[in-house]
C-alpha cells in the first residue's frame, strides 16, 4: 500500500517526466567494521515517473551496479565481484512502487526492489521539493529526495568476512525531473 503523509497534494502535468541526470544522484551508506561509514554513489541509473490524468505518479528506478563508486578503485572493483554485488550475473537493482502515488510535501512509497532473482519489499520516505522553471530553458523541473534502507543479506550480497559490513545499507536519492512538453 502506498500512503501520503501530508494532506497538501501537488498538481503535476500528466505524462512521462524525464530524468535530469546532471542534477540527480543515487547514494548509499554502509558501516564498515561497525565503526565508520563508507559512502558512495551509483553513477548510472534511470527513473520512471509517469503522471496519470488524476495526478497520481507511477514510480520506478533502475540502478546499474557496475557504476558503483566509493572513490577507491580497488575497493570498487572488489565490490563488483561475486564476493558482493556480482555485477556479471546481477547487473541491475530495480525498484517499482506497488501502486501509483499522490505527490505531497512528504509521502511514503511502498515498493519492491529486485536484485537478480530476489525481490523484497522496500519503503521509501519521500520529501517533495516542488516544481520550478529552469532559468536557462524555462522548462519546469520537479525535485524530490527519497531515503530507504535495505538489508544487503536479504538480496544475497555477502562478503568474504562476516562482520565486515553492516547488514543495513541506507539509500538516498536526489532526483530532478523535467516536465513533459
Rosetta blueprint (number, residue, H / E / L):
1 X L
2 X L
3 X E
4 X E
5 X L
6 X L
7 X L
8 X L
9 X E
10 X L
11 X L
12 X L
13 X L
14 X L
15 X E
16 X E
17 X L
18 X E
19 X E
20 X L
21 X H
22 X H
23 X H
24 X L
25 X E
26 X E
27 X E
28 X E
29 X E
30 X E
31 X E
32 X E
33 X L
34 X L
35 X L
36 X E
37 X E
38 X E
39 X E
40 X E
41 X E
42 X E
43 X L
44 X L
45 X E
46 X E
47 X E
48 X E
49 X E
50 X E
51 X E
52 X L
53 X L
54 X L
55 X L
56 X E
57 X E
58 X E
59 X E
60 X E
61 X E
62 X E
63 X E
64 X E
65 X H
66 X H
67 X H
68 X E
69 X E
70 X L
71 X L
72 X L
73 X H
74 X H
75 X H
76 X H
77 X H
78 X H
79 X H
80 X L
81 X L
82 X L
83 X L
84 X L
85 X L
86 X L
87 X L
88 X L
89 X L
90 X L
91 X L
92 X E
93 X E
94 X E
95 X E
96 X E
97 X E
98 X L
99 X L
100 X L
101 X E
102 X E
103 X L
104 X E
105 X L
106 X E
107 X E
108 X E
109 X E
110 X E
111 X E
112 X E
113 X E
114 X E
115 X E
116 X L
117 X L
118 X E
119 X E
120 X E
121 X E
122 X E
123 X E
124 X E
125 X E
126 X E
127 X E
128 X E
129 X E
130 X E
131 X E
132 X E
133 X E
134 X L
135 X L
136 X L
137 X L
138 X L
139 X L
140 X E
141 X E
142 X E
143 X E
144 X E
145 X E
146 X E
147 X E
148 X E
149 X E
150 X E
151 X E
152 X H
153 X H
154 X H
155 X H
156 X L
157 X L
158 X L
159 X L
160 X L
161 X L
162 X L
163 X L
164 X L
165 X E
166 X E
167 X E
168 X E
169 X E
170 X E
171 X E
172 X E
173 X E
174 X E
175 X E
176 X E
177 X E
178 X E
179 X L
180 X L
181 X L
